[in-house]
Amino acid sequence: MKHIMTSKWKFTEDPFPAYRKSLIFGRNKRDFAFLPVKDVLPLEDEDENFILPENKFKVIKIKEKGTIMIVPGEDNSNRCLAMIGTSGGFRGDCGLRKEDSTAQILIVCSAGSACDSSISIIALFDVGQRILFYSYGRRNNDIIIYEWTGKELIYTSITKAEYESCKICSDETEVEEL
C-alpha cells in the first residue's frame, strides 16, 4: 500500500502518534479530525510531509469501538491511502460528492465561514476508484476528481457543467441515435 498526501495533515506524537487536521474559520466554524498511528514511524519527504513507508503499514478498524488506525504490517496490495482535499471559492462552499465517489472515505474534516471553506479527507483507494469534490464561489463552479491508477493519484478539475454533460453521456440510459 502506498501513502500519498496532497492535503497537509500534521503528524504529531503528543498526546499520542496521529495524523491531525484542524480547520478554523472564525468563531464556532471549526472541525478537528485525527487518524491514530501505532508503532509506525512516518518518513519526511522533500515537501516536508510525513509519509508512511510503502508496504510497511496496514489500515485497520477495531471492532469493539470502530476506531480506524494505522498499524505496522506488510500490505503489498496496489491500494493507496490518500490525504486529499479542496477549498471553496470566495463566498462559496466545498464538499464531497459521495454519490459519485467510489473510494472508501475513512475520515472527513470540513469547516467554513461566509467567505472561506475547506474540506480535507483520508480515503482508501483501490485501483480505478475515485473521490469527487465540489467547489464553488464567486468565480468558480468546479468538480475536482482524484483517481488512483495503481501507480499515481490523478487530479482533474472540470467545471460542473462539463461534468454534468459527461455524466449524462456515460449513464446507462437507453438512447436512440438520430
C-alpha positions as CSV (number, residue, x, y, z in Angstrom):
1,M,0.0,0.0,0.0
2,K,1.2,3.5,-0.8
3,H,0.6,6.7,1.1
4,I,0.0,10.0,-0.7
5,M,-0.6,13.3,0.9
6,T,-1.8,16.3,-1.1
7,S,-3.7,17.9,1.8
8,K,-1.4,18.9,4.7
9,W,-2.2,16.7,7.7
10,K,0.3,17.2,10.5
11,F,1.9,14.2,12.1
12,T,2.4,14.8,15.8
13,E,3.3,12.5,18.7
14,D,1.6,14.5,21.5
15,P,-0.6,13.2,23.2
16,F,-0.3,10.1,21.0
17,P,1.1,9.5,17.5
18,A,-1.5,10.5,14.9
19,Y,-2.1,12.5,11.7
20,R,-4.2,15.5,12.7
21,K,-6.1,18.2,10.8
22,S,-7.6,21.3,12.3
23,L,-9.7,23.8,10.3
24,I,-10.8,27.1,11.9
25,F,-12.8,29.8,10.1
26,G,-13.9,32.4,12.5
27,R,-15.9,31.8,15.6
28,N,-17.6,28.4,16.0
29,K,-16.7,27.4,12.4
30,R,-14.2,24.7,13.1
31,D,-13.6,21.0,12.8
32,F,-10.9,18.7,14.0
33,A,-10.0,15.1,12.9
34,F,-7.2,12.6,13.5
35,L,-6.0,9.2,12.4
36,P,-4.0,7.3,15.1
37,V,-0.7,5.7,14.2
38,K,0.6,2.8,16.3
39,D,4.3,1.7,16.1
40,V,4.9,3.0,12.5
41,L,7.3,6.0,12.0
42,P,6.5,8.2,9.0
43,L,9.4,9.5,6.9
44,E,9.8,13.2,5.9
45,D,9.8,13.7,2.2
46,E,11.1,16.7,0.1
47,D,7.8,18.6,0.6
48,E,8.1,18.3,4.4
49,N,5.2,15.9,4.6
50,F,5.5,12.9,6.9
51,I,4.7,9.9,4.6
52,L,4.3,6.3,5.8
53,P,6.8,3.9,4.4
54,E,5.4,2.0,1.4
55,N,4.1,-1.5,2.1
56,K,5.1,-1.3,5.8
57,F,1.7,-0.4,7.3
58,K,-1.9,-1.5,7.4
59,V,-5.2,0.3,8.0
60,I,-7.4,-1.5,10.5
61,K,-10.8,-0.9,12.1
62,I,-11.1,-2.1,15.7
63,K,-14.4,-4.0,16.0
64,E,-15.2,-3.0,19.6
65,K,-15.2,0.8,19.2
66,G,-14.9,1.2,15.4
67,T,-11.6,3.1,15.7
68,I,-9.7,3.3,12.5
69,M,-5.9,3.3,12.8
70,I,-2.6,2.7,11.1
71,V,-0.5,-0.2,12.4
72,P,2.7,-2.0,11.3
73,G,2.3,-4.8,8.8
74,E,3.0,-5.8,5.3
75,D,0.5,-4.8,2.7
76,N,1.7,-5.4,-0.9
77,S,-1.6,-4.6,-2.4
78,N,-1.9,-1.9,-5.1
79,R,-4.0,0.3,-2.9
80,C,-3.4,3.9,-1.8
81,L,-4.1,5.7,1.5
82,A,-4.6,9.3,0.4
83,M,-5.0,12.5,2.4
84,I,-6.7,14.9,-0.1
85,G,-8.9,18.0,0.0
86,T,-10.0,21.2,-1.6
87,S,-11.3,24.6,-0.7
88,G,-14.3,26.7,-1.8
89,G,-14.2,29.8,-3.8
90,F,-14.8,33.3,-2.3
91,R,-18.2,33.4,-0.7
92,G,-18.8,29.8,-1.8
93,D,-18.6,26.3,-0.4
94,C,-17.0,22.9,-1.0
95,G,-17.7,19.3,-0.1
96,L,-17.8,15.7,-1.1
97,R,-19.9,14.3,-3.9
98,K,-20.4,11.0,-2.0
99,E,-22.9,9.6,-4.6
100,D,-20.2,9.8,-7.3
101,S,-17.2,8.7,-5.2
102,T,-16.2,5.1,-5.1
103,A,-13.1,5.0,-2.8
104,Q,-13.6,4.3,0.9
105,I,-13.8,7.5,2.9
106,L,-12.2,7.0,6.3
107,I,-12.1,10.5,7.9
108,V,-13.6,13.9,7.0
109,C,-12.6,17.3,8.3
110,S,-14.7,20.1,7.0
111,A,-15.3,23.7,8.1
112,G,-16.3,27.1,6.5
113,S,-17.5,30.6,7.1
114,A,-19.2,33.1,4.9
115,C,-16.1,33.8,2.9
116,D,-13.9,30.7,3.2
117,S,-14.4,26.9,3.3
118,S,-12.2,23.9,3.2
119,I,-12.5,20.1,3.3
120,S,-9.8,17.5,3.9
121,I,-10.3,13.7,3.9
122,I,-8.5,10.5,4.4
123,A,-9.6,7.8,1.9
124,L,-8.5,4.3,0.9
125,F,-8.4,3.7,-2.8
126,D,-8.3,0.5,-4.8
127,V,-7.2,0.7,-8.5
128,G,-9.7,2.7,-10.6
129,Q,-11.6,4.2,-7.6
130,R,-12.1,7.9,-7.3
131,I,-13.2,10.7,-5.0
132,L,-15.1,13.7,-6.2
133,F,-15.3,17.1,-4.5
134,Y,-17.4,20.1,-5.5
135,S,-16.1,23.7,-5.1
136,Y,-18.0,26.8,-6.0
137,G,-17.7,30.5,-5.3
138,R,-17.9,33.9,-6.9
139,R,-15.6,32.9,-9.8
140,N,-15.8,29.1,-9.9
141,N,-18.2,26.1,-10.0
142,D,-15.9,23.1,-10.3
143,I,-15.8,19.3,-9.8
144,I,-12.5,18.1,-8.5
145,I,-11.7,14.4,-9.2
146,Y,-8.9,12.3,-7.6
147,E,-8.5,8.8,-9.2
148,W,-6.0,6.1,-8.3
149,T,-4.4,4.3,-11.3
150,G,-2.3,1.9,-9.2
151,K,0.8,4.0,-9.7
152,E,-0.3,7.6,-9.2
153,L,-3.2,9.7,-7.9
154,I,-4.5,11.6,-10.9
155,Y,-6.0,15.1,-10.1
156,T,-8.6,16.6,-12.6
157,S,-10.6,19.7,-12.2
158,I,-13.5,20.5,-14.6
159,T,-16.5,22.8,-14.5
160,K,-19.7,21.4,-13.1
161,A,-21.4,21.9,-16.4
162,E,-18.8,19.8,-18.2
163,Y,-19.1,17.1,-15.5
164,E,-22.9,17.0,-15.8
165,S,-22.7,16.7,-19.6
166,C,-20.2,13.9,-19.3
167,K,-22.3,12.2,-16.7
168,I,-25.4,12.2,-18.9
169,C,-23.4,10.6,-21.7
170,S,-21.9,7.9,-19.5
171,D,-25.1,6.9,-17.7
172,E,-26.5,3.6,-18.7
173,T,-29.6,5.3,-20.2
174,E,-31.1,3.9,-23.3
175,V,-30.6,6.2,-26.1
176,E,-31.6,6.3,-29.7
177,E,-29.1,7.6,-32.2
178,L,-30.6,10.2,-34.6
